Amino acid sequence: MASSDATNIECSIRREGDEYVINGRKWWISGAASHRCKVAILMGKTNPEAATHLQQSMILVPLDTPGVTIERALPVFGYQDREGHCEITFTDVRVPASNLLGQEGGGFAIAQARLGPGRIHHCMRTLGAAERALELMCRRVVDRTAFGKPLASQGVIQTWIADGRMEIDQARLLTLYAAWLMDKVGNKAARTEISAIKVVAPNVALRVIDHAIQAHGGAGVSDDTPLAAMYAGIRTLRLADGPDEVHRMVIARRELRRFAEGDADTWTSAGDLGSAR
Ligand SMILES: Cc1cc2nc3c(=O)[nH]c(=O)nc-3n(C[C@H](O)[C@H](O)[C@H](O)COP(=O)(O)OP(=O)(O)OC[C@H]3O[C@@H](n4cnc5c(N)ncnc54)[C@H](O)[C@@H]3O)c2cc1C
C-alpha cells in the first residue's frame, strides 16, 4: 500500500495466545540483504478498528522465522545496493507476544520518534555527497580544455560552481538548525524543520551532481566516476523516508494553520507524519 500515507498499511499482526501471527508483503526494505541483518522491525495493524493512529504496532521478527521469505532485492536505476532493498513476504509468521515493541497501537508514536533522527542522518550523508560532487566538478573543469581554454573559464560552469557552493552551504545551515532544534525542543516539535531539510538536501545534492555529471561529459555517466551511482542513490531520497510532496504538505500546513487557527482540522491529514519511510 502507498507508504507515503502509513495509515494505509495493511500488514496484519493478530494475537493468538502467547504469540502474534503476521501476514503481509512489503517491498523496499533497505538493508535486508545484508548478512548482518538478523531481525526486522515490522509495522502492521493489530487493531484495524481502533482510531486511525492507534491501529498500528511494531514488532520484532527474526528473519529466520518460518514464513519469512526474502523474495528479491530490487535494483535502483539498475544499481544493486550491496545491503539490498528487498521485497519480503510474511506468511503465518509466529513470534512470541513479548516481541511487541511498547504497547499495542503504539507503532505510529515509535515511528515519529525514530524517523526524525533517521531523516537528518540521510541529509548529512547527502550533503557529504554534494560536497564531493562539487570537488570532482572543480578538479575536472580546471584540468579539461575545450575550444582552446579550460572549462573552468566558461561563465556557465562558474555559475554551476558558485550555485553549488551557495546551495550546499544554505542546506548545511538548515540541517544544523534542524539538529539544534531537535536537541532543544525534541524531534516532534522540530518536525517541520526536519521535513524542510528532507526536501532541501536531496534536491540541492541532485542539482550539484547533475552539473558535475555535465561537466564530466561522457565520463559523468560512466562508472569511472562515482557521480552516476551518487545520482541514482540520492534520487531515491526524494521518495524514501517520505516523498517531497508529503514533507511540503507538513510544512505548508504549519504555515497555513497560523492563518486558520479556528479551522485547524481542515489542514490535518491522517497519514502525514506517519509517512513511514
Ligand atoms: C531505495 C528505496 C529505499 C527504501 N527503503 C525503505 C525502508 O527501508 N523501509 C521502508 O519501510 N520503506 C522504504 N522505502 C519505501 C519508501 O518510503 C516509499 O517508496 C515512499 O514512502 C513512497 O511510498 P510509495 O512508494 O508507496 O509511493 P506512493 O505512496 O504511491 O506515492 C507516490 C507519489 O504520490 C505523490 N504523493 C503522495 N502523497 C502526496 C500528497 N499528500 N501530495 C502530493 N503528492 C503526493 C508523491 O509524488 C509520491 O512520490 C524505500 C524506497 C526506496 C525507493
The ligand as an SDF file (V2000), in Angstrom:
LIG
                    3D

 53 58  0  0  0  0  0  0  0  0999 V2000
   15.5390    2.9920   -2.4520 C   0  0  0  0  0  0  0  0  0  0  0  0
   14.3870    2.9570   -1.5080 C   0  0  0  0  0  0  0  0  0  0  0  0
   14.5830    2.5020   -0.2140 C   0  0  0  0  0  0  0  0  0  0  0  0
   13.5090    2.3960    0.6810 C   0  0  0  0  0  0  0  0  0  0  0  0
   13.7310    1.8910    1.9370 N   0  0  0  0  0  0  0  0  0  0  0  0
   12.6770    1.6720    2.7540 C   0  0  0  0  0  0  0  0  0  0  0  0
   12.8530    1.0160    4.0160 C   0  0  0  0  0  0  0  0  0  0  0  0
   13.9770    0.6490    4.3800 O   0  0  0  0  0  0  0  0  0  0  0  0
   11.7710    0.7880    4.7850 N   0  0  0  0  0  0  0  0  0  0  0  0
   10.5170    1.1740    4.4000 C   0  0  0  0  0  0  0  0  0  0  0  0
    9.5650    0.9640    5.1490 O   0  0  0  0  0  0  0  0  0  0  0  0
   10.3200    1.8060    3.2100 N   0  0  0  0  0  0  0  0  0  0  0  0
   11.3570    2.0460    2.3760 C   0  0  0  0  0  0  0  0  0  0  0  0
   11.1510    2.6490    1.1500 N   0  0  0  0  0  0  0  0  0  0  0  0
    9.7680    2.9640    0.7390 C   0  0  0  0  0  0  0  0  0  0  0  0
    9.5330    4.4680    0.6500 C   0  0  0  0  0  0  0  0  0  0  0  0
    9.4220    5.0490    1.8890 O   0  0  0  0  0  0  0  0  0  0  0  0
    8.2680    4.6930   -0.1580 C   0  0  0  0  0  0  0  0  0  0  0  0
    8.5800    4.3460   -1.5010 O   0  0  0  0  0  0  0  0  0  0  0  0
    7.7820    6.1310   -0.0330 C   0  0  0  0  0  0  0  0  0  0  0  0
    7.2650    6.4200    1.2580 O   0  0  0  0  0  0  0  0  0  0  0  0
    6.6820    6.4390   -1.0360 C   0  0  0  0  0  0  0  0  0  0  0  0
    5.6690    5.4810   -0.9240 O   0  0  0  0  0  0  0  0  0  0  0  0
    5.1780    4.7200   -2.2400 P   0  0  0  0  0  0  0  0  0  0  0  0
    6.3650    4.2150   -2.9720 O   0  0  0  0  0  0  0  0  0  0  0  0
    4.1430    3.7450   -1.8300 O   0  0  0  0  0  0  0  0  0  0  0  0
    4.5630    5.8610   -3.1310 O   0  0  0  0  0  0  0  0  0  0  0  0
    3.0730    6.4000   -3.0410 P   0  0  0  0  0  0  0  0  0  0  0  0
    2.6250    6.4840   -1.6250 O   0  0  0  0  0  0  0  0  0  0  0  0
    2.2570    5.6200   -4.0030 O   0  0  0  0  0  0  0  0  0  0  0  0
    3.2750    7.8790   -3.5780 O   0  0  0  0  0  0  0  0  0  0  0  0
    3.5750    8.1310   -4.9520 C   0  0  0  0  0  0  0  0  0  0  0  0
    3.6980    9.6070   -5.1740 C   0  0  0  0  0  0  0  0  0  0  0  0
    2.4860   10.2400   -4.8700 O   0  0  0  0  0  0  0  0  0  0  0  0
    2.7450   11.5880   -4.5510 C   0  0  0  0  0  0  0  0  0  0  0  0
    2.0820   11.9260   -3.3020 N   0  0  0  0  0  0  0  0  0  0  0  0
    1.8350   11.1500   -2.2240 C   0  0  0  0  0  0  0  0  0  0  0  0
    1.2260   11.8550   -1.2520 N   0  0  0  0  0  0  0  0  0  0  0  0
    1.0550   13.1020   -1.7430 C   0  0  0  0  0  0  0  0  0  0  0  0
    0.4940   14.2950   -1.2300 C   0  0  0  0  0  0  0  0  0  0  0  0
   -0.0350   14.3540    0.0010 N   0  0  0  0  0  0  0  0  0  0  0  0
    0.5290   15.3910   -2.0180 N   0  0  0  0  0  0  0  0  0  0  0  0
    1.0490   15.3540   -3.2640 C   0  0  0  0  0  0  0  0  0  0  0  0
    1.5980   14.2580   -3.7870 N   0  0  0  0  0  0  0  0  0  0  0  0
    1.6060   13.1490   -3.0430 C   0  0  0  0  0  0  0  0  0  0  0  0
    4.2440   11.7490   -4.4040 C   0  0  0  0  0  0  0  0  0  0  0  0
    4.7890   12.3370   -5.5690 O   0  0  0  0  0  0  0  0  0  0  0  0
    4.7230   10.3110   -4.2960 C   0  0  0  0  0  0  0  0  0  0  0  0
    6.0610   10.1470   -4.7480 O   0  0  0  0  0  0  0  0  0  0  0  0
   12.2120    2.7980    0.2630 C   0  0  0  0  0  0  0  0  0  0  0  0
   12.0220    3.2790   -1.0430 C   0  0  0  0  0  0  0  0  0  0  0  0
   13.0770    3.3620   -1.9260 C   0  0  0  0  0  0  0  0  0  0  0  0
   12.8260    3.8610   -3.3340 C   0  0  0  0  0  0  0  0  0  0  0  0
  1  2  1  0
  2  3  1  0
  2 52  2  0
  3  4  2  0
  4  5  1  0
  4 50  1  0
  5  6  2  0
  6  7  1  0
  6 13  1  0
  7  8  2  0
  7  9  1  0
  9 10  1  0
 10 11  2  0
 10 12  1  0
 12 13  2  0
 13 14  1  0
 14 15  1  0
 14 50  1  0
 15 16  1  0
 16 17  1  0
 16 18  1  0
 18 19  1  0
 18 20  1  0
 20 21  1  0
 20 22  1  0
 22 23  1  0
 23 24  1  0
 24 25  2  0
 24 26  1  0
 24 27  1  0
 27 28  1  0
 28 29  2  0
 28 30  1  0
 28 31  1  0
 31 32  1  0
 32 33  1  0
 33 34  1  0
 33 48  1  0
 34 35  1  0
 35 36  1  0
 35 46  1  0
 36 37  1  0
 36 45  1  0
 37 38  2  0
 38 39  1  0
 39 40  1  0
 39 45  2  0
 40 41  1  0
 40 42  2  0
 42 43  1  0
 43 44  2  0
 44 45  1  0
 46 47  1  0
 46 48  1  0
 48 49  1  0
 50 51  2  0
 51 52  1  0
 52 53  1  0
M  END
$$$$
